[in-house]
Amino acid sequence: MRSKKALKGKVISLLLVTFLMGLLLVGCGSKNQGDQTAPSTSPEVSAEEASKPEQTADEAFNVTITDSTGTEITLTKKPERIVSLAPSTTEILCALGLEDKMVGRTKYCNYPESITALPEVGGTSNPNVEAIVDLNPDLVVGATHVSEEVIGKLREVGINVAFLNEQENFEGTYSAIEKVGMLTGTDEKAAEVVADMKQKVADLQTALKAFNLTELPKVYYATGFGESDYGAGGDTFIGEIIQLAGATNIAQDISGWSISKEQIADGDPDIIIVPSGINMAADMRATDFYKDLRAVKEGKVYEIDGDSISRQGPRVADALVEMAQKIHPELAK
């Protein structure tokens, strides 16, 4: 009798527990249905994901370019200490807003003027390697004249060196600016600088076409004279500028910069343009042979800023416009 009562009690207890569990499951089901109709705005994050630090812009930086030596330069962090080994790359870096990242320059890097406060590392062709290493740069940028020996020594000690000796024309200048922008994480600013330069060139070409020039003035750009004469040949950067400025280069058929007096006389330039600051115009007027050139006798020897026109940097578009105004004074009106 007692055993039957005990068994009956156990059955009742089991039924009660089952009933209570059913109530709990119904409640959970209602809650889950509510979650489905009104999902949480906070996605579930695993403990592993939550523990990961947020990736910064510098940590995400990873860029590779091929420089003019055919070497791939890879940077996984934006450079904070930059040394420039050419006036042109110095001007590019500053135009991209990176002056505060520069820690060294050559003695010829003089623009903008504020850059002259930085330590010098020597000239452009053979700068002082030890002085560069002491500055602890994470990027060295050079162009044109820096020697392969210097580049090799810097790379041997683990310094990233980008040698950007691009084509001597406007396209090469645009390429150099864009590559510096990539290496320094200033791509957007580089694109703006290039776009502004291209617009200035395009505007000048439009203005020149409006003149309907039937005969282009003959121009000679001289950089040195005396026992030897030096002027911009047809394959030089300034040779391209003369053409874009709406003129004929009397040294168009010459390669490089060496020209003879006979070639100058045969070219009979309408206009001679010389770099400013070295007294060339006055010296020509007082020197045999040159004082008899028609352009000199007619007072058509004009000075132009030699740095801005010879450096493949952001200022060359302005130098082009300046040269065009020297050749075609009506452009300045």
Contacts in CASP RR format, 6 or more apart in sequence:
PFRMAT RR
TARGET T0000
AUTHOR 0000-0000-0000
METHOD contacts of the structure
MODEL  1
MRSKKALKGKVISLLLVTFLMGLLLVGCGSKNQGDQTAPSTSPEVSAEEA
SKPEQTADEAFNVTITDSTGTEITLTKKPERIVSLAPSTTEILCALGLED
KMVGRTKYCNYPESITALPEVGGTSNPNVEAIVDLNPDLVVGATHVSEEV
IGKLREVGINVAFLNEQENFEGTYSAIEKVGMLTGTDEKAAEVVADMKQK
VADLQTALKAFNLTELPKVYYATGFGESDYGAGGDTFIGEIIQLAGATNI
AQDISGWSISKEQIADGDPDIIIVPSGINMAADMRATDFYKDLRAVKEGK
VYEIDGDSISRQGPRVADALVEMAQKIHPELAK
57 78 0 8 1.000
58 77 0 8 1.000
58 78 0 8 1.000
59 77 0 8 1.000
61 75 0 8 1.000
61 76 0 8 1.000
61 77 0 8 1.000
61 78 0 8 1.000
61 185 0 8 1.000
62 74 0 8 1.000
62 75 0 8 1.000
62 76 0 8 1.000
63 74 0 8 1.000
63 75 0 8 1.000
63 182 0 8 1.000
63 183 0 8 1.000
63 185 0 8 1.000
64 72 0 8 1.000
64 73 0 8 1.000
64 74 0 8 1.000
64 75 0 8 1.000
65 72 0 8 1.000
65 73 0 8 1.000
65 162 0 8 1.000
65 179 0 8 1.000
65 182 0 8 1.000
65 183 0 8 1.000
66 72 0 8 1.000
66 73 0 8 1.000
67 73 0 8 1.000
67 161 0 8 1.000
67 162 0 8 1.000
67 163 0 8 1.000
67 164 0 8 1.000
67 179 0 8 1.000
68 163 0 8 1.000
68 164 0 8 1.000
68 165 0 8 1.000
68 166 0 8 1.000
69 148 0 8 1.000
69 151 0 8 1.000
69 163 0 8 1.000
71 155 0 8 1.000
71 163 0 8 1.000
73 160 0 8 1.000
73 161 0 8 1.000
73 162 0 8 1.000
73 183 0 8 1.000
75 138 0 8 1.000
75 139 0 8 1.000
75 160 0 8 1.000
75 183 0 8 1.000
77 138 0 8 1.000
78 184 0 8 1.000
78 185 0 8 1.000
79 101 0 8 1.000
79 137 0 8 1.000
79 138 0 8 1.000
79 139 0 8 1.000
79 160 0 8 1.000
79 183 0 8 1.000
79 184 0 8 1.000
80 101 0 8 1.000
80 138 0 8 1.000
81 101 0 8 1.000
81 103 0 8 1.000
81 135 0 8 1.000
81 136 0 8 1.000
81 137 0 8 1.000
81 138 0 8 1.000
81 139 0 8 1.000
82 93 0 8 1.000
82 98 0 8 1.000
82 101 0 8 1.000
82 102 0 8 1.000
82 103 0 8 1.000
82 104 0 8 1.000
82 137 0 8 1.000
82 138 0 8 1.000
82 139 0 8 1.000
82 140 0 8 1.000
82 141 0 8 1.000
82 184 0 8 1.000
83 102 0 8 1.000
83 103 0 8 1.000
83 104 0 8 1.000
83 105 0 8 1.000
83 121 0 8 1.000
83 132 0 8 1.000
83 135 0 8 1.000
83 137 0 8 1.000
83 139 0 8 1.000
83 140 0 8 1.000
83 141 0 8 1.000
84 90 0 8 1.000
84 93 0 8 1.000
84 102 0 8 1.000
84 104 0 8 1.000
84 105 0 8 1.000
84 106 0 8 1.000
84 109 0 8 1.000
84 140 0 8 1.000
84 141 0 8 1.000
84 142 0 8 1.000
85 106 0 8 1.000
85 121 0 8 1.000
85 124 0 8 1.000
85 127 0 8 1.000
85 140 0 8 1.000
85 141 0 8 1.000
85 142 0 8 1.000
85 143 0 8 1.000
85 146 0 8 1.000
85 150 0 8 1.000
86 106 0 8 1.000
86 109 0 8 1.000
86 124 0 8 1.000
86 141 0 8 1.000
86 142 0 8 1.000
86 143 0 8 1.000
86 144 0 8 1.000
86 145 0 8 1.000
86 146 0 8 1.000
87 106 0 8 1.000
87 108 0 8 1.000
87 109 0 8 1.000
87 110 0 8 1.000
87 111 0 8 1.000
87 124 0 8 1.000
87 307 0 8 1.000
87 311 0 8 1.000
88 143 0 8 1.000
88 144 0 8 1.000
88 176 0 8 1.000
88 311 0 8 1.000
88 312 0 8 1.000
88 313 0 8 1.000
89 141 0 8 1.000
89 142 0 8 1.000
89 143 0 8 1.000
89 164 0 8 1.000
89 176 0 8 1.000
89 180 0 8 1.000
90 102 0 8 1.000
90 105 0 8 1.000
90 106 0 8 1.000
90 109 0 8 1.000
90 111 0 8 1.000
90 115 0 8 1.000
91 111 0 8 1.000
91 112 0 8 1.000
91 311 0 8 1.000
91 313 0 8 1.000
91 314 0 8 1.000
91 315 0 8 1.000
92 176 0 8 1.000
92 177 0 8 1.000
92 180 0 8 1.000
92 313 0 8 1.000
92 314 0 8 1.000
93 99 0 8 1.000
93 101 0 8 1.000
93 102 0 8 1.000
93 141 0 8 1.000
93 180 0 8 1.000
93 184 0 8 1.000
94 102 0 8 1.000
94 111 0 8 1.000
94 112 0 8 1.000
94 115 0 8 1.000
95 177 0 8 1.000
95 189 0 8 1.000
95 193 0 8 1.000
95 313 0 8 1.000
95 314 0 8 1.000
96 177 0 8 1.000
96 180 0 8 1.000
96 181 0 8 1.000
96 184 0 8 1.000
96 186 0 8 1.000
96 189 0 8 1.000
96 190 0 8 1.000
96 193 0 8 1.000
97 186 0 8 1.000
97 189 0 8 1.000
98 184 0 8 1.000
98 186 0 8 1.000
99 112 0 8 1.000
99 114 0 8 1.000
99 115 0 8 1.000
101 184 0 8 1.000
102 115 0 8 1.000
102 118 0 8 1.000
103 118 0 8 1.000
103 119 0 8 1.000
103 135 0 8 1.000
103 136 0 8 1.000
103 137 0 8 1.000
104 118 0 8 1.000
104 119 0 8 1.000
104 120 0 8 1.000
104 121 0 8 1.000
104 132 0 8 1.000
104 135 0 8 1.000
104 137 0 8 1.000
105 115 0 8 1.000
105 118 0 8 1.000
105 119 0 8 1.000
105 120 0 8 1.000
105 121 0 8 1.000
106 120 0 8 1.000
106 121 0 8 1.000
106 122 0 8 1.000
106 123 0 8 1.000
106 124 0 8 1.000
106 127 0 8 1.000
107 120 0 8 1.000
107 122 0 8 1.000
107 123 0 8 1.000
108 123 0 8 1.000
108 124 0 8 1.000
109 115 0 8 1.000
109 116 0 8 1.000
109 118 0 8 1.000
110 116 0 8 1.000
110 307 0 8 1.000
111 307 0 8 1.000
111 308 0 8 1.000
111 315 0 8 1.000
119 131 0 8 1.000
119 135 0 8 1.000
120 131 0 8 1.000
121 127 0 8 1.000
121 128 0 8 1.000
121 131 0 8 1.000
121 132 0 8 1.000
121 135 0 8 1.000
122 128 0 8 1.000
122 131 0 8 1.000
124 144 0 8 1.000
124 145 0 8 1.000
124 146 0 8 1.000
125 145 0 8 1.000
125 146 0 8 1.000
125 147 0 8 1.000
126 147 0 8 1.000
126 149 0 8 1.000
126 150 0 8 1.000
127 146 0 8 1.000
127 150 0 8 1.000
129 150 0 8 1.000
129 153 0 8 1.000
129 154 0 8 1.000
132 140 0 8 1.000
132 154 0 8 1.000
132 159 0 8 1.000
133 154 0 8 1.000
133 157 0 8 1.000
133 159 0 8 1.000
137 159 0 8 1.000
138 159 0 8 1.000
138 160 0 8 1.000
139 160 0 8 1.000
139 161 0 8 1.000
139 162 0 8 1.000
139 183 0 8 1.000
139 184 0 8 1.000
140 154 0 8 1.000
140 159 0 8 1.000
140 160 0 8 1.000
140 161 0 8 1.000
140 162 0 8 1.000
141 161 0 8 1.000
141 162 0 8 1.000
141 164 0 8 1.000
141 180 0 8 1.000
141 183 0 8 1.000
142 161 0 8 1.000
142 162 0 8 1.000
142 163 0 8 1.000
142 164 0 8 1.000
143 163 0 8 1.000
143 164 0 8 1.000
143 165 0 8 1.000
143 166 0 8 1.000
143 176 0 8 1.000
143 312 0 8 1.000
144 165 0 8 1.000
146 163 0 8 1.000
151 161 0 8 1.000
151 163 0 8 1.000
152 161 0 8 1.000
154 161 0 8 1.000
155 161 0 8 1.000
162 179 0 8 1.000
162 180 0 8 1.000
162 183 0 8 1.000
164 175 0 8 1.000
164 176 0 8 1.000
164 179 0 8 1.000
164 180 0 8 1.000
166 172 0 8 1.000
166 173 0 8 1.000
166 175 0 8 1.000
166 176 0 8 1.000
166 312 0 8 1.000
167 175 0 8 1.000
168 235 0 8 1.000
168 236 0 8 1.000
168 237 0 8 1.000
168 240 0 8 1.000
168 312 0 8 1.000
169 237 0 8 1.000
169 240 0 8 1.000
170 197 0 8 1.000
170 201 0 8 1.000
170 240 0 8 1.000
170 244 0 8 1.000
170 316 0 8 1.000
172 312 0 8 1.000
173 197 0 8 1.000
173 312 0 8 1.000
173 313 0 8 1.000
173 316 0 8 1.000
174 194 0 8 1.000
174 197 0 8 1.000
174 198 0 8 1.000
176 312 0 8 1.000
176 313 0 8 1.000
177 190 0 8 1.000
177 193 0 8 1.000
177 194 0 8 1.000
177 313 0 8 1.000
177 314 0 8 1.000
178 187 0 8 1.000
178 190 0 8 1.000
178 191 0 8 1.000
178 194 0 8 1.000
180 186 0 8 1.000
180 190 0 8 1.000
181 187 0 8 1.000
181 189 0 8 1.000
181 190 0 8 1.000
182 190 0 8 1.000
193 314 0 8 1.000
196 317 0 8 1.000
197 314 0 8 1.000
197 316 0 8 1.000
197 317 0 8 1.000
198 317 0 8 1.000
200 317 0 8 1.000
200 318 0 8 1.000
200 320 0 8 1.000
200 321 0 8 1.000
201 244 0 8 1.000
201 317 0 8 1.000
201 320 0 8 1.000
204 244 0 8 1.000
204 245 0 8 1.000
204 320 0 8 1.000
204 321 0 8 1.000
204 324 0 8 1.000
204 331 0 8 1.000
205 244 0 8 1.000
207 331 0 8 1.000
208 246 0 8 1.000
208 324 0 8 1.000
208 328 0 8 1.000
208 331 0 8 1.000
211 328 0 8 1.000
211 330 0 8 1.000
213 246 0 8 1.000
216 246 0 8 1.000
216 247 0 8 1.000
216 248 0 8 1.000
217 246 0 8 1.000
217 247 0 8 1.000
217 248 0 8 1.000
217 270 0 8 1.000
217 271 0 8 1.000
217 327 0 8 1.000
217 328 0 8 1.000
218 247 0 8 1.000
218 248 0 8 1.000
218 250 0 8 1.000
218 267 0 8 1.000
218 268 0 8 1.000
218 269 0 8 1.000
218 270 0 8 1.000
218 271 0 8 1.000
219 242 0 8 1.000
219 245 0 8 1.000
219 247 0 8 1.000
219 248 0 8 1.000
219 249 0 8 1.000
219 250 0 8 1.000
219 269 0 8 1.000
219 270 0 8 1.000
219 271 0 8 1.000
219 272 0 8 1.000
219 273 0 8 1.000
219 327 0 8 1.000
220 231 0 8 1.000
220 249 0 8 1.000
220 250 0 8 1.000
220 251 0 8 1.000
220 264 0 8 1.000
220 267 0 8 1.000
220 269 0 8 1.000
220 271 0 8 1.000
220 272 0 8 1.000
220 273 0 8 1.000
220 295 0 8 1.000
221 231 0 8 1.000
221 232 0 8 1.000
221 238 0 8 1.000
221 239 0 8 1.000
221 242 0 8 1.000
221 249 0 8 1.000
221 251 0 8 1.000
221 272 0 8 1.000
221 273 0 8 1.000
221 274 0 8 1.000
222 229 0 8 1.000
222 230 0 8 1.000
222 231 0 8 1.000
222 272 0 8 1.000
222 273 0 8 1.000
222 274 0 8 1.000
222 280 0 8 1.000
222 284 0 8 1.000
223 230 0 8 1.000
223 231 0 8 1.000
223 232 0 8 1.000
223 257 0 8 1.000
223 274 0 8 1.000
223 275 0 8 1.000
224 230 0 8 1.000
224 231 0 8 1.000
224 280 0 8 1.000
225 280 0 8 1.000
225 283 0 8 1.000
225 284 0 8 1.000
225 287 0 8 1.000
225 290 0 8 1.000
226 287 0 8 1.000
228 258 0 8 1.000
229 258 0 8 1.000
229 259 0 8 1.000
229 260 0 8 1.000
229 261 0 8 1.000
229 264 0 8 1.000
230 257 0 8 1.000
230 258 0 8 1.000
230 259 0 8 1.000
231 251 0 8 1.000
231 254 0 8 1.000
231 257 0 8 1.000
231 258 0 8 1.000
231 259 0 8 1.000
232 238 0 8 1.000
232 239 0 8 1.000
232 242 0 8 1.000
232 249 0 8 1.000
232 251 0 8 1.000
232 256 0 8 1.000
232 257 0 8 1.000
233 239 0 8 1.000
233 249 0 8 1.000
233 251 0 8 1.000
233 252 0 8 1.000
233 254 0 8 1.000
233 255 0 8 1.000
233 256 0 8 1.000
233 257 0 8 1.000
233 259 0 8 1.000
234 240 0 8 1.000
234 249 0 8 1.000
234 251 0 8 1.000
234 252 0 8 1.000
234 253 0 8 1.000
234 254 0 8 1.000
234 255 0 8 1.000
234 256 0 8 1.000
235 255 0 8 1.000
235 256 0 8 1.000
236 256 0 8 1.000
236 257 0 8 1.000
237 310 0 8 1.000
237 312 0 8 1.000
237 316 0 8 1.000
238 309 0 8 1.000
238 310 0 8 1.000
239 249 0 8 1.000
239 251 0 8 1.000
239 252 0 8 1.000
241 309 0 8 1.000
241 316 0 8 1.000
241 319 0 8 1.000
241 320 0 8 1.000
241 323 0 8 1.000
242 248 0 8 1.000
242 249 0 8 1.000
242 323 0 8 1.000
243 249 0 8 1.000
244 320 0 8 1.000
244 324 0 8 1.000
245 320 0 8 1.000
245 323 0 8 1.000
245 324 0 8 1.000
245 327 0 8 1.000
245 328 0 8 1.000
246 324 0 8 1.000
246 327 0 8 1.000
246 328 0 8 1.000
247 271 0 8 1.000
247 327 0 8 1.000
250 263 0 8 1.000
250 264 0 8 1.000
250 267 0 8 1.000
250 268 0 8 1.000
250 269 0 8 1.000
251 259 0 8 1.000
251 263 0 8 1.000
254 263 0 8 1.000
261 289 0 8 1.000
264 293 0 8 1.000
265 289 0 8 1.000
265 293 0 8 1.000
268 293 0 8 1.000
268 294 0 8 1.000
269 293 0 8 1.000
269 294 0 8 1.000
269 295 0 8 1.000
270 294 0 8 1.000
270 295 0 8 1.000
270 300 0 8 1.000
271 295 0 8 1.000
271 300 0 8 1.000
271 301 0 8 1.000
271 302 0 8 1.000
271 326 0 8 1.000
271 327 0 8 1.000
272 284 0 8 1.000
272 293 0 8 1.000
272 295 0 8 1.000
272 296 0 8 1.000
272 300 0 8 1.000
272 301 0 8 1.000
272 302 0 8 1.000
273 301 0 8 1.000
273 302 0 8 1.000
273 303 0 8 1.000
273 304 0 8 1.000
273 323 0 8 1.000
273 326 0 8 1.000
273 327 0 8 1.000
274 280 0 8 1.000
274 281 0 8 1.000
274 284 0 8 1.000
274 301 0 8 1.000
274 302 0 8 1.000
274 303 0 8 1.000
274 304 0 8 1.000
275 303 0 8 1.000
275 304 0 8 1.000
275 305 0 8 1.000
275 306 0 8 1.000
275 309 0 8 1.000
275 310 0 8 1.000
276 303 0 8 1.000
276 304 0 8 1.000
276 305 0 8 1.000
276 306 0 8 1.000
277 303 0 8 1.000
280 301 0 8 1.000
280 303 0 8 1.000
281 301 0 8 1.000
281 302 0 8 1.000
281 303 0 8 1.000
283 290 0 8 1.000
284 290 0 8 1.000
284 291 0 8 1.000
284 293 0 8 1.000
284 296 0 8 1.000
284 301 0 8 1.000
285 291 0 8 1.000
285 296 0 8 1.000
285 301 0 8 1.000
290 296 0 8 1.000
291 297 0 8 1.000
295 301 0 8 1.000
302 326 0 8 1.000
304 319 0 8 1.000
304 322 0 8 1.000
304 323 0 8 1.000
304 326 0 8 1.000
305 319 0 8 1.000
305 322 0 8 1.000
306 319 0 8 1.000
307 315 0 8 1.000
308 315 0 8 1.000
308 316 0 8 1.000
308 318 0 8 1.000
308 319 0 8 1.000
308 322 0 8 1.000
309 316 0 8 1.000
309 319 0 8 1.000
309 320 0 8 1.000
309 322 0 8 1.000
309 323 0 8 1.000
321 331 0 8 1.000
324 331 0 8 1.000
325 331 0 8 1.000
325 332 0 8 1.000
END
